[in-house]
Amino acid sequence: MQRFRMGAMFRSEQMTLCQLFLQPEAAYTSVSALGEMGIAQFRDMNAEVNPFMRKFVSEVRRCDELERKLRYIEEEVRRDDVKIPDLEEAPTAPNPREIIDLEAHLEKTETEMLELSQNGVNLKSNFKELKEMKYVLEKAQHFMSEECDLFTAASAFVFQQEESDSNRALIGGEERGRLGFVAGVIPRDKVPGFERMLWRVSRGNVFLRQAPLEEPLEDPATGQPINKTVFVAFYQGENLKSRLKKVCTGYHATLYTCPSSVSEREGVVRELRIRLEDLNVVLSQTMDHRHRVVQAVAKELQTWKAMVRKMKAIYHTLNMFNMDVTNKCLIGECWVPKDELQHLRRALEDGGKAVGSTINPIINILSTTENPPTFIRTNKFTEGFQVLIDAYAVGTYREVNPASFTTITFPFLFSVMFGDLGHGIVVFLFAGWMCLFEKKLKKNKWGEIWDIFFGGRYIILLMGIFSMYSGLLYNDIFSLSLNIFGSGWVMNIPKYNLSVESKLALDPAEGGYRGDPYYMGLDPVWQSADNKIIFLNSFKMKLSIIIAVVHMVFGICLSVVNFVHMKKYINILLDFVPQIIFLVLLFGYMAFMVVYKYIVFSPYSQQEIADDPSLEPWGTRCAPSVLITFINMVLVSANSKVEGCNQYMFGGQEEIQRAFLVIALLMVPVLLLGKPIYIKMSARRQATHQVLKPATNGDVSNNGIEMTGASDPEQGGHVQPRGGQDHGEHGESFSDVMVHQAIHTVEYVLSTVSHTASYLRLWALSLAHAQLSDVLWNMVFRRAIKIAGGMGTDGSFSGGNIAGGFVIYVVFALWVCFTVAVLVLMEGLSAFLHTLRLHWVEFMSKFYTGSGYPFEPFSFKGILKETNSLD
Amino acid sequence: MGASLIPVIIFTLLWGVVGIVLPFIVPKGPNRGIFQLVLILTASTCWLFWLCCYMAQMNPLIGPKLSNRTLLLMSREWGGAIPQ
């Protein structure tokens, strides 16, 4: 339903508050249909009722139970490393009959999975035991047949069970008894402790042999690999045996009976092998079966999850409805965009039809004094810009939406700071790639930073395009210049001077300048000039002031659109007029002087001045500083006199300046007192009016005077809700209004100065950017070229060399890295943030209230997306 | 000194077409409004920027200070005879 309409970006949509009367049996399907469309934001009618006291609590519980089952199943599926396919199209919410089916199905699946995994665990632990036993036997065999001196003696003793004196002597003492042994496995990390404990318990009389298992075993319950070690411990006497067994239990060692004779052991091993093979077959069949079941489940899993999710959301929404006293219908309230009303009606009718209800749903349009939510339709292009604006504040209902203008002013101001053709191309290519392959790239999950870049791909694209244009105008491409149209400067310095001095300035007055400027942007000659910064500073500073005035005047003019729309015509006179006059007469005039100076003052040669002395005051020498003139104007002091020059740029400038200053300052009391006095007067008029004609509506006195002229024709017969701020204003006492207006005035006057100064960041950042890229070029790459080219200081080329080629190769990589990391990424980020600030503070503060709250419709799409991002 | 007419006319016409003529021929559709706004704002911002650049150089009060080697290269590459 996210259709985009003409002018939709300009303001938020008109909203209506609707009251819905739904048949209880049709309520579920109706709300489900609304959830598919996502056009209605429901209001909680039972805010004071506990969540667990509401009507559909048991249904929500059922959903919770289903979700639990689904979580269990998903866990099992993930354990088997089966890929869960993503949902291509979300299913509709299940109807009540489908819910019962789904419940039964999930119950069955869960039990099956439980049984399967139980069986699996049993089989696996059986398998593990057999395997361990096999290992034990094999290792024991190995130990006993080992050709170890000590062991030969021991094994002879044990297995032949011959009692000889020598053997008895070996064990020591007259302690009689057979040398027995236990064999088992123990987790590998416990071996050292186990060994030590055995030593202590037996005072060194237990002989322990161990061998680690080469391959890890699998834990039947968790599937984790565990490393184990086989051990055989020899002991003598029952006493020691019982102690040994206790230690084994304590260390979670598993003991296996191990026949003492070789042939018996071999027999057991053979038998074990057969059983293991059988078990293996059974196990693989079980696993196959489980795999089949899991795979079948995995296919459906996302569908089930979506269905349950939707169902739960519906019941949550239904919990916001009120039950009619007669229990015959559910009553709900929701905000709906005005032009979606017919869709709302159709959704409710469809919902009714789905359960065969014959009674049409009733939609009642309510009038309210409450502020409707702000709903701005965006498309994929405007979405990113809207996010930038909403990050500052969500717009008040129906006020002008700055995001629409931001689409261009944002990239433009960015490019003024970032202007470089080369860097612009880099940014453009990156964003172009994201926009071209957006369908494919959308599915990628490359982390949060990628999401930010991708979400703002159209902003970045425009920033790239505008940076390319600005780069052309600044004549900057990786800090070099293009000479497309032919420079306006001519080299006219005599040979003699060139041989005497190393640095020479071209004089525009004496034929160094052709007479018409470079057609587009700055002249390429400045790139290699020593006094480039002096020239750029002056140009960029003036450019910033002009842009500042234009941008802020634009912002203030937008406030008129707001006043007209909200029918607060008096604010145009008491707010807009003093504000715009104050700004235009001070800084607008300054911008005018900048342009005037550009046009009027010219470089005149000595000859020209000698021929026509009237030209002298308009020459280079007499050009005044605009900044000083402006400061003099504000300080009401006269310009300093220079011999042979006019004191002012044009006749009557002093008087005009003084008049401008006085008028601008007079605007301050107008701004300060105008509105409070107006409100006071109209309140008095209202009071007399009320005495004559008592109010039938208690609201009137509260709403104050503007209410009479404010009933909105758009709303038909309904009383238009007034903004919350409005309410506050009229409820306030006179002193409150006064304080409010005083703050507003002080803020505006101060901010006019500070905001204009704030735009100088355009100059500062663009200069910094240009200088940084200049430094990188000259300090890194140009040196490499000099080395590679074998270029001497006298400008002669002595031919390239191979080593130079390598140097260039390496240094180029270095230069690219720095260009992308520092100049494009870091500088780009900083320019972006400064642009954001210029919009949020300097531009939007002129007209944007931003006291609304966002429209959050009940929409399955949004709910499913939310849960997906949580996963 | 001053401006020459041709570039001023060309660039003003160019951005005038983008900002005034094109908005009228944007195809009807849901995005028409935003398209028009984008075109108008693009044209006005770009034209303003260009104009500032142009005006700043119409009557240059200072000249570029260059090294004598650059000056020689300039006269060789960009034309201009070296006076004796």
Interface residues (C-beta under 8 A of the other chain):
Chain A: R3 F4 R5 M6 G7 A8 M9 F10 N379 F381 T382 S404 F405 T407 I408 T409 F412 V416 Y469 S470 L473 N483 G486 S487 G488 W489 V490 M491 N492 I493 P494 K495 Y496 L498 S499 E501 S502 K503 L504 A505 L506 D507 P508 G512 Y513 G515 D516 P517 Y518 Y519 M520 G521 L522 D523 V525 W526 S528 A529 D530 N531 K532 I534 F535 S538 F539 K542 L543 I546 I547 V550 V595 Y598 I599 F601 S602 P603 T620 A623 G795
Chain B: M1 G2 A3 S4 P7 I10 F11 P30 N31 R32 G33 I34 L37 V38 L41 T42 T45 C46 L48 F49 W50 C52 C53 Y54 M55 A56 Q57 M58 N59 P60 L61 I62 G63 P64 K65 L66 S67 N68 R69 T70 L71 L72 M74 S75 W78 G79 G80 I82 P83 Q84
